[in-house]
Amino acid sequence: MKRFTINVGALSLLFLLLVLKVSCLGGEEETSVALMEKTEQEALYSAIQGFVGSWWNGSELYPDPCGWTPIQGVSCDFFDSFWYVTGINIGPVHENSLRCTMNVEFSPYLFELKHLRSLSFFNCFVSPRQRPISIPTQNWEKLAEGLESLEFRLNPGLIGQIPAIFGNLTKLQSLVLLENRLSGELPMNLGNLIRLRRLILAGNQLSGRIPDCLGGLTELLIFDSSRNSVSGTLPLTFGGLNSLLKLDLSDNLLEGKLPEELGNLKNLTLLDLSSNKFSGGLTQSLQEMVSLEELVLSNNPIGGDLMDIVWGNLQNLIVLDVSNMGLVGQIPETMAELKRLRFLGLNNNNLSGNISPKFEAMPCLSTLYLNGNNLTGELKFSEWFYGKMRRRFGAWKNPNVCYPLKLMLTGNVPYGVKPCQLEVRIPDTD
């Protein structure tokens, strides 16, 4: 009896422990099931279905989209005891990402997801001839309370103008409209986006002037409107963009003189104004942009000379490209003081005078283009310098430049440059 009693007690204890364990596991499973309002879930399914096609049935494939069966590209967060959608990324970002159908459309249910903070479309609208589509011009105000990031990247079938209603999305920190086929002028309402840190409009067909009001986006870090057809002058108000780190307006139709107000951009690391129609010479205020790492002004009819700029102030410069600008005069020796400079493009101008041998002592210089000018005299760089630079040193198309004859024996000679001729003295017969 005693032995039987002990076994029953042990079994009872074991049973009790098993019951407690199952109970605990059951509790964990119950609390881990994501609770989602039915209207939120249906809005999510309908919104995605508009982009990926009617074949897609989210309720069957992903019955718990914020829990056990997450949807690739969909992010959620917990508010007031329920899960809500906070991010949607449509397009082939990953192998298992949701891909857009040829009959893609914006479902009105998208704007019912009022907790959205991030919305992105990558390579989604891809049929510019068969089915071009425009960005909706209504309902965006429904997302104004939460939306912080809105992106359309690589959508060749996305046409039309940038909706002015985007100016109502006052919590936006990032607006990226990169390499689509958007056209028309930049909406004035974009000046309302005072929290914006990144504004990227590159690679579209935008035209017209840059609104002065964009100079009021004082928190802006990156502004890129390159590869468009934007025209007019550069707004003087841009001098107020004190936080700006990168400004790229290359490949447009901008004209006029470079404003002195650019010198106020003390934090700017990249300034690319290449391939425009700027003129009127270089502004001295460029020397005040002490944080610059890349200064690219090439392919503009700017004219003037380089001597008025104190280049030694720009000690952070890594890239300096002032090629094809109609520059005249001599090359300042002070450029050789730029210890971090790797690329120096002075080619295809009307520069004259001798080339200083001090450029050889620049510790980081790996590319130096001087070709296509009116430079004169003997190149006084060493054999080692030509061996290091090779074709990255260009001095061709300077008819009056030559290199010492002794270098011919080494094989390391500047490409396209002739050797200096020995002077032949005619003896005096008198």
C-alpha positions in Angstrom: 0.0 0.0 0.0 2.7 2.4 0.9 4.5 1.9 -2.4 1.2 2.4 -4.3 0.4 5.5 -2.4 3.8 7.0 -3.2 3.4 6.3 -6.9 -0.1 7.9 -7.0 1.3 11.0 -5.3 4.2 11.2 -7.8 1.8 10.7 -10.7 -0.5 13.3 -9.4 2.4 15.8 -9.1 3.5 15.0 -12.6 0.0 15.4 -13.9 -0.3 18.8 -12.1 3.0 20.0 -13.7 1.8 18.9 -17.2 -1.5 20.7 -16.7 0.3 23.9 -15.6 2.7 23.7 -18.6 0.0 23.2 -21.1 -2.0 26.0 -19.5 1.1 28.3 -19.8 1.7 27.4 -23.4 -1.9 27.9 -24.2 -1.8 31.4 -22.7 1.3 32.3 -24.7 -0.3 31.1 -27.9 -3.5 33.1 -27.2 -1.7 36.3 -26.4 0.6 36.0 -29.5 -2.3 36.0 -31.9 -2.3 39.4 -33.5 -5.5 41.3 -33.0 -6.4 43.4 -36.0 -9.6 45.4 -36.7 -11.6 43.8 -39.5 -11.8 47.1 -41.3 -8.1 47.6 -41.2 -7.4 44.0 -42.4 -9.9 44.3 -45.3 -8.5 47.7 -46.3 -5.0 46.2 -46.4 -6.1 43.3 -48.6 -8.0 45.5 -51.0 -5.2 48.0 -51.2 -2.6 45.4 -52.1 -5.0 43.6 -54.5 -5.2 46.8 -56.5 -1.5 46.7 -57.1 -0.8 42.9 -57.5 -4.0 41.8 -59.2 -7.4 40.3 -58.5 -6.0 36.8 -58.2 -4.5 37.7 -54.9 -6.7 36.8 -51.9 -5.0 38.0 -48.8 -7.5 36.5 -46.4 -6.6 33.0 -47.5 -2.9 33.5 -48.0 -2.2 35.7 -45.0 -5.0 35.4 -42.5 -2.9 37.0 -39.8 -0.8 39.6 -41.7 0.7 41.3 -38.6 1.3 38.0 -36.7 1.9 34.4 -37.8 1.5 35.0 -41.5 3.3 38.3 -42.3 3.1 39.8 -45.8 6.5 40.6 -47.4 6.8 44.4 -47.5 4.1 45.1 -44.9 5.0 46.4 -41.5 2.8 46.8 -38.4 2.7 48.4 -35.0 0.6 48.1 -31.9 -1.9 50.9 -31.0 -4.6 50.8 -28.4 -4.6 46.9 -28.2 -4.8 46.4 -32.0 -2.3 45.9 -34.8 -2.3 48.6 -37.5 -0.3 48.8 -40.8 2.5 51.3 -40.6 4.5 50.5 -43.8 3.8 49.1 -47.3 6.6 48.5 -49.8 5.3 47.3 -53.2 7.7 46.0 -55.9 10.5 43.5 -56.5 12.8 44.6 -53.7 13.3 41.0 -52.6 12.7 37.7 -54.4 9.5 37.1 -52.4 8.3 40.7 -52.6 4.8 41.5 -53.9 5.1 42.4 -57.6 2.7 44.7 -59.5 0.3 43.4 -62.2 0.1 45.0 -65.6 -3.3 46.3 -64.7 -2.1 48.1 -61.6 -4.3 50.7 -60.0 -4.5 52.8 -56.8 -7.2 51.3 -54.7 -9.1 53.9 -52.5 -8.7 51.5 -49.6 -5.0 52.5 -49.5 -6.1 55.8 -47.9 -8.0 54.0 -45.2 -4.8 52.8 -43.6 -4.5 55.9 -41.5 -1.5 54.7 -39.4 0.8 54.5 -42.4 4.2 56.0 -41.8 6.0 54.6 -44.9 4.7 54.0 -48.4 7.0 52.9 -51.2 6.6 51.7 -54.9 9.6 50.3 -56.6 9.4 49.3 -60.3 5.7 48.9 -60.1 4.3 51.0 -62.9 6.2 49.8 -65.9 4.0 50.2 -69.0 4.4 53.8 -70.3 2.7 52.9 -73.6 0.2 50.2 -72.8 -1.0 51.5 -69.4 0.4 54.7 -68.1 -0.9 55.8 -64.8 -0.8 59.0 -62.7 -0.5 59.5 -59.0 -3.9 60.2 -57.4 -4.7 63.8 -56.7 -7.1 63.2 -53.9 -7.4 61.5 -50.5 -3.7 61.9 -49.5 -4.9 64.2 -46.7 -6.2 61.1 -45.0 -2.6 60.0 -44.4 -1.4 63.4 -43.3 -1.4 62.5 -39.6 1.2 59.7 -39.9 2.9 59.5 -43.2 6.7 60.3 -42.9 8.1 58.6 -46.0 6.7 58.5 -49.5 8.7 56.9 -52.4 8.1 56.2 -56.1 11.3 54.7 -57.6 12.0 53.4 -61.1 8.4 53.5 -62.5 8.6 54.3 -66.2 4.8 54.1 -66.5 4.2 56.7 -63.9 3.2 59.9 -65.7 1.5 63.2 -65.0 2.4 65.9 -62.5 3.4 65.8 -58.9 0.1 66.3 -57.0 -0.1 69.6 -55.2 -1.9 67.8 -52.4 1.4 66.4 -51.4 1.9 69.7 -49.7 -0.7 68.6 -47.1 1.5 65.7 -45.9 3.2 68.0 -43.4 4.8 65.2 -41.4 6.8 64.0 -44.4 10.5 63.7 -43.8 11.3 61.9 -47.0 9.8 62.4 -50.5 11.5 60.4 -53.2 10.2 60.5 -56.8 13.2 59.0 -58.5 13.4 57.9 -62.2 9.7 58.0 -63.2 8.2 60.0 -66.0 6.6 62.7 -64.0 6.3 66.1 -65.8 5.2 69.6 -65.2 6.4 72.2 -62.7 7.3 71.7 -59.1 4.2 72.4 -56.9 4.5 75.5 -54.7 2.8 73.5 -52.0 6.0 71.5 -51.5 7.2 74.5 -49.5 4.7 73.5 -46.7 6.8 70.3 -46.0 8.9 72.0 -43.3 9.9 68.7 -41.7 11.3 67.4 -45.0 14.9 66.1 -44.8 15.2 64.4 -48.2 13.6 65.7 -51.4 14.7 63.6 -54.4 13.1 64.3 -57.8 15.9 63.1 -60.1 15.4 61.4 -63.5 12.0 62.7 -64.5 10.7 65.2 -67.1 10.0 68.1 -64.7 10.1 71.6 -66.1 9.6 75.3 -65.0 11.4 77.2 -62.3 12.4 76.0 -58.8 10.0 77.7 -56.4 11.5 80.2 -54.0 9.6 78.7 -51.2 11.7 75.6 -51.2 14.4 77.8 -49.5 12.2 77.6 -46.4 12.8 73.9 -45.9 15.4 74.5 -43.2 15.6 70.9 -42.1 16.4 69.7 -45.6 19.5 67.5 -45.8 19.4 66.3 -49.4 17.9 68.0 -52.5 18.3 66.2 -55.8 16.4 67.4 -58.9 19.1 66.3 -61.4 18.3 65.0 -64.9 15.2 67.0 -65.5 14.4 70.1 -67.6 14.1 72.6 -64.7 14.9 76.2 -65.9 15.3 79.7 -64.6 17.8 81.0 -62.0 18.8 79.3 -58.8 16.6 80.8 -56.0 18.5 83.2 -53.7 16.5 81.7 -50.9 18.6 78.5 -51.1 21.1 80.4 -49.0 18.8 79.7 -46.1 19.1 75.9 -46.4 21.7 75.8 -43.5 21.2 72.1 -42.8 21.8 71.0 -46.4 24.4 68.4 -47.0 23.9 67.5 -50.7 22.6 69.7 -53.5 22.4 68.1 -57.0 20.8 70.1 -59.8 22.9 68.7 -62.6 21.6 68.1 -66.1 18.9 70.8 -66.3 18.4 74.1 -68.0 19.3 76.4 -65.1 20.9 79.8 -66.1 22.2 83.0 -64.7 25.0 83.8 -62.3 25.8 81.5 -59.3 24.3 83.4 -56.3 26.7 84.5 -53.6 24.2 83.1 -51.1 25.6 79.7 -51.8 28.4 80.6 -49.4 26.0 80.3 -46.5 25.8 76.6 -47.0 28.5 75.8 -44.5 27.5 72.2 -44.1 27.2 71.3 -47.7 29.4 68.3 -48.7 28.3 67.9 -52.4 27.4 70.7 -54.9 26.7 69.5 -58.4 25.5 72.1 -60.9 27.1 70.5 -63.9 25.5 70.5 -67.4 23.3 73.6 -67.1 23.6 77.1 -68.6 25.1 79.1 -65.7 27.3 82.0 -66.7 28.8 85.2 -65.2 32.0 83.7 -63.7 32.6 82.0 -60.4 31.4 83.6 -57.2 34.0 84.1 -54.5 31.6 82.8 -51.9 32.4 79.3 -53.1 35.6 79.5 -50.9 33.3 79.8 -47.8 31.8 76.4 -48.3 34.4 74.8 -46.1 32.7 71.4 -45.8 32.6 70.7 -49.5 33.9 67.3 -50.5 32.6 67.4 -54.1 32.3 70.5 -56.3 31.2 69.8 -59.8 30.5 72.8 -62.1 31.5 71.3 -65.4 29.7 71.8 -68.7 28.5 75.3 -68.0 29.4 78.5 -70.0 30.4 80.2 -66.7 33.6 81.8 -68.0 36.0 83.9 -65.9 39.1 82.6 -64.2 40.2 80.6 -61.2 42.5 83.1 -59.5 40.0 84.9 -57.4 39.1 81.9 -55.3 41.1 81.0 -52.2 41.2 77.3 -52.9 43.2 76.6 -49.8 40.1 77.2 -47.8 38.4 74.1 -49.2 40.6 71.5 -47.5 37.9 68.8 -47.5 37.6 68.7 -51.3 38.0 65.3 -52.8 36.5 66.0 -56.2 36.8 69.2 -58.1 35.5 69.3 -61.7 35.5 72.7 -63.5 36.0 71.3 -67.0 34.4 72.7 -70.1 33.4 76.1 -68.5 35.2 78.6 -70.8 37.7 79.4 -68.1 40.7 81.6 -68.9 43.9 82.7 -67.2 46.4 80.5 -65.3 45.9 77.5 -63.0 46.3 78.7 -59.4 49.2 77.0 -57.6 47.0 77.1 -54.4 45.0 74.2 -55.8 48.0 72.1 -55.0 47.3 72.8 -51.3 44.2 70.6 -51.4 45.7 67.6 -49.5 42.5 65.4 -49.8 41.9 66.0 -53.5 41.7 62.9 -55.6 40.1 64.1 -58.9 40.9 67.5 -60.5 39.3 68.2 -63.9 40.5 71.4 -65.6 40.1 70.1 -69.2 38.5 71.7 -72.2 38.8 75.3 -71.1 41.0 78.2 -72.4 43.5 78.1 -69.5 47.0 79.3 -70.3 50.5 79.5 -68.7 52.8 76.8 -67.3 51.7 73.9 -65.2 53.1 73.9 -61.7 55.1 70.8 -60.7 53.6 71.2 -57.2 50.6 69.1 -58.2 52.9 66.0 -58.1 53.2 66.4 -54.3 49.5 66.2 -53.7 49.2 63.0 -51.5 45.8 61.8 -52.7 45.7 63.0 -56.3 44.9 60.1 -58.7 43.3 61.9 -61.6 44.5 65.2 -63.2 43.0 66.3 -66.5 44.5 69.4 -68.2 43.8 68.5 -71.8 42.1 70.8 -74.3 43.6 74.1 -73.1 46.2 76.6 -74.2 48.9 75.6 -71.6 52.6 76.1 -72.5 56.0 75.0 -71.4 57.8 71.9 -70.3 56.0 69.4 -68.0 58.2 69.0 -65.0 56.7 65.9 -63.5 58.8 62.8 -62.7 58.8 59.5 -64.4 57.2 58.0 -61.2 54.3 60.5 -61.5 53.4 59.4 -65.0 53.8 55.8 -64.1 51.3 56.2 -61.2 48.8 58.3 -63.1 48.9 56.7 -66.6 45.9 57.7 -68.6 44.4 59.4 -65.6 46.8 62.2 -66.4 45.7 64.2 -69.4 47.6 67.0 -71.1 46.9 66.3 -74.8 45.5 69.0 -77.0 47.8 71.6 -75.6 50.0 72.3 -78.7 52.7 74.2 -76.8 53.2 71.7 -74.0 56.1 69.1 -74.1 57.9 66.7 -71.9 61.7 66.3 -71.4 63.5 64.1 -73.9 65.1 62.0 -71.2 61.7 60.5 -70.3 61.6 58.8 -73.7 64.0 56.2 -72.5 61.7 55.2 -69.6 58.5 54.5 -71.4 56.5 56.5 -68.9 55.6 59.6 -70.9 52.3 61.6 -70.9 49.9 60.4 -73.5 49.4 62.7 -76.5 52.2 65.1 -75.6 55.2 65.7 -77.8 58.8 65.6 -76.5 60.6 68.9 -76.1 63.0 69.7 -79.0 66.6 70.5 -78.4 67.6 74.0 -79.2 69.9 74.1 -82.2 72.5 76.9 -82.0 73.9 78.2 -85.3 77.6 79.2 -84.7 78.5 82.8 -85.2 80.7 83.0 -88.4 81.9 86.5 -87.7 
